Amino acid sequence: MRRITVSVLVGIQVLSVCFCSKAQQVMETGSQKPMPQEWIDKDTGHRIKRISLSEGSNASFYFHNNPFLKQKKIEGNVMVYYNTDAKNNKQLCTVNLKTLKTEQLTDNASPKKGELLAPKHREAFYQSNDSIFATSIDTKKTRLVYVFPKDIRGSITTLNADETLLGGSFAGPEKDEIYRKYPEKSDYFNRIYDAKIPHTLFTVNLKTGELKEIHQENTWLGHIQFSPTDPDLLMFCHEGPWHKVDRIWTYNMKSGKVKKMHTRTVENEIAGHEFFSPDGKTIWFDQQVPRSVAFYLTGTDVTTGKEKQYQIDRNEWSIHFNVSSDQKLFAGDGGDQGQVAKAEDGMWVYLFRPEGNRLKSERLVNMRHHYYRLEPNVHFSPDGKWVIFRANFEGESQVYAVEIEKSGKKLGATY
């Protein structure tokens, strides 16, 4: 028995060596379909791995939604993602970022939306029609959390820091009618903004099952996020054309106070795609003063309102930015010429290092074969060594990790 075990281990080591050797191919990212599971981007020198191995289309979470569950011991951190199979059934899955082992969490054909992970209770929350469910990452058991009343078409988008409240919004029926008549964003976006439809922010108490309406305005409310550290602080935005709105606001659950986090200072200034820092002390956002002219990643101190600006070049502008857990690095997912920056050479996944009042960029992935209608939505891995993103340069959407350290220094793969 021992001889067989040793033989198997030797075989695994040989396969591992062969795989790593093959993985070091230097290639143009997206130059062939399919790509190997691992390669080095010839334009950047960084190693890229495909980490979604489920058949079909795979998509990582939106940039400000945490998809990671940290390991209990040394078994490997887990990332939750969505898989869509050939029958268009959408399921939640996990991938172990150390072993790349994938597991399917859900197995029903009902439609699913919501990207909410409860790391303390080790559950993934999602919504199917009028019902909210939670599935255990470890046991795969699913429980019904809440069913909306028939007169409320609510959607959940966030979970607070102590995992006691879900947050979301609902709107008047006029909004659904606009969506029905004008399904393309370019057609519905301004119409919803101009309609001044009543929108309501709500919470669902996970202990009592109570739905509570907490804030209402006759304007489009969205991008709702709880602070990652303060269970009583909720951020939301005034949706619409960014140059027409002071977009970023917070709501205090205890006092009911609404606070504007940034006021535009010149005509056509924009600020948006806001997200909390990991310690909850800063709200970061894409700022352009004015629109499409000067580009910044700006952070507002949640308590004092003091702002910190980092300037970037036009080509470095990204649809979404993110920050590492130690808050020393930023990442961006770039953009094509159809985006607001009109960048001639912006189709890259970027790493940024603060230097004074600027961000110094490093290109991680050449995205010239990616169609930017799918937003890459960058995340830093829990260990801070990789940037995880989604892309369609192989045809279907898949999830990839690019190593921050340039290739050639080590072959081991940990996340």
Salt bridges, closest charged atoms under 4 A:
GLU28 OE2 - ARG368 NH1 2.57
GLU28 OE2 - HIS369 NE2 2.56
GLU38 OE2 - ARG47 NH1 2.58
GLU38 OE1 - LYS49 NZ 3.13
ASP43 OD1 - LYS42 NZ 3.20
GLU103 OE2 - LYS101 NZ 3.86
GLU103 OE1 - LYS140 NZ 3.38
GLU123 OE2 - ARG143 NE 2.87
ASP138 OD2 - LYS72 NZ 3.80
ASP138 OD2 - ARG122 NE 2.67
GLU163 OE1 - HIS121 ND1 2.53
ASP176 OD2 - ARG153 NE 2.66
GLU177 OE2 - ARG180 NH2 2.59
GLU184 OE1 - ARG373 NH2 3.11
GLU217 OE2 - HIS215 NE2 2.64
GLU217 OE1 - HIS238 NE2 3.04
ASP232 OD2 - LYS254 NZ 3.66
GLU239 OE1 - ARG247 NH1 3.09
ASP246 OD2 - LYS260 NZ 3.32
ASP246 OD1 - ARG264 NE 3.10
GLU269 OE2 - HIS262 NE2 2.68
GLU274 OE2 - HIS223 ND1 2.74
GLU274 OE1 - ARG247 NE 2.83
GLU307 OE2 - HIS262 ND1 2.64
ASP313 OD1 - ARG358 NH2 2.69
ASP333 OD2 - HIS320 ND1 3.16
ASP345 OD2 - ARG363 NH2 2.82
GLU362 OE2 - HIS46 NE2 2.70
GLU362 OE1 - ARG353 NH1 2.98
GLU375 OE1 - HIS320 NE2 3.54
GLU403 OE1 - ARG47 NE 3.11
GLU403 OE2 - LYS410 NZ 3.16
GLU405 OE1 - LYS410 NZ 2.71
